[in-house]
Structures are given as structure tokens and as C-alpha cells.
Amino acid sequence: MASYSEDEFAGIPAEPASSFAAAPDAYQRLWTPHRLVYIEDGQQPAKDDCPFCLAPEKSDEDALIVARGEHAYVLLNLFPYNSGHLLVCPYRHIATYDEATDAEVAEIGSLTQIAMRVLRGTSSCDGFNIGMNQGRIAGAGIAAHLHQHIVPRWALDSNFFPIIAGTKAVPRLLGDVRAEVANAWPRS
């Protein structure tokens, strides 16, 4: 596959489906070659370098951890889709949801519910995207360590800025969001 810079694709319109060799469909294709870095080989850290295994050994502030449970913990995504984008990770280094124990599954679920309440209270979000990418082929950035995404969403927060300009606008600093969410997290 040829490698192209983002500049070489600037201003190229999406291709109409009618120009493809197969039966046309209703989709337009907007090519985003800059995302190839997320799917190429060599992007996964070695087990000893797993950021989700290393995070609990650091201070909450340094690791962006907002809450710790017995079997799992919650931290901010270092590369957030939106402000307040959280991850729920088991402490154990497992790759897929079916490897999790009943206790880990229960706590991941409980921490997810609390995270939704906290984010709704701290950011007045209108909804959430919640999900897990299982395996590199499914788009997991760190495929070897299970993690669930909780992405707060607001009405009209989607735009083409990330695709057209190669830029994601994240209006708040990670440290500020971590402190706000951690301070709002209920204490048991």
C-alpha cells in the first residue's frame, strides 16, 4: 500500500459510490490515511510497557486516574475523543471481555454507571458512547489489555474538523478534567 501525507489528500473530494467497480451503494468515501497509524503493525506496546498495567503504580494525578476499585479502575483517555473521555480497566492484564471474572465484569459495569452519573453532573453531557474494541483488528489502541470507553457527547458536538483539518478540538486540559471528575466521584 502506498503511503501518502495528509497534505497530498487536502482538498480531494469524497469519491461517489457510483465510480467504484462493484455495485454502487449509498455511501460516499472520505479517505483518512492519517488513521493508518492506528491499524498498522508495531503499534502495540510490549506487555512490560502496557500503560494500563503501569498506570495503577503511579500517582492518580500522573496516571490520570479518577477512581480505583477492587478489581478495576477509571482513568482519563490520554488521547480523548471528547473532554471527559474515560476508560474503565481491570487491574489484571487480560485482552478480552470473556477473560474477565464475574467480579471484574460487575465492577466494570458499576464503575461505568458511576462514571456516567459523574460526567453528567460535571459536564452536563447529553449522552454517551460506551464500548470496547476487542482486539487489534477491531480497532483497540491497546489490544492486549481490556478497557471500556465512556465518551460523553453533547448535542451538535460532531463536526468534520478532525477529518478535514487533522485536528481534534478538546477544550479542557486533561489535568483539570481529572481533578473535576475525581473530586465529584462518590466516596464510599
NORFEN-V685160 format. One record per helix or strand. SS is the DSSP state (~ for helix, > for strand). FROM is the first residue (numbers start at 1). TO is the last residue. Records with the same first field share a line. If there is no record, write none. Layout:
BEGIN
SS=FROM-TO  FROM-TO
END
This chain:
BEGIN
~=6-9  17-19  33-38  47-49  51-57  60-63  97-99  102-123  136-138  161-164  174-184
>=15-15  29-29  65-68  72-76  86-90  127-131  147-153
END
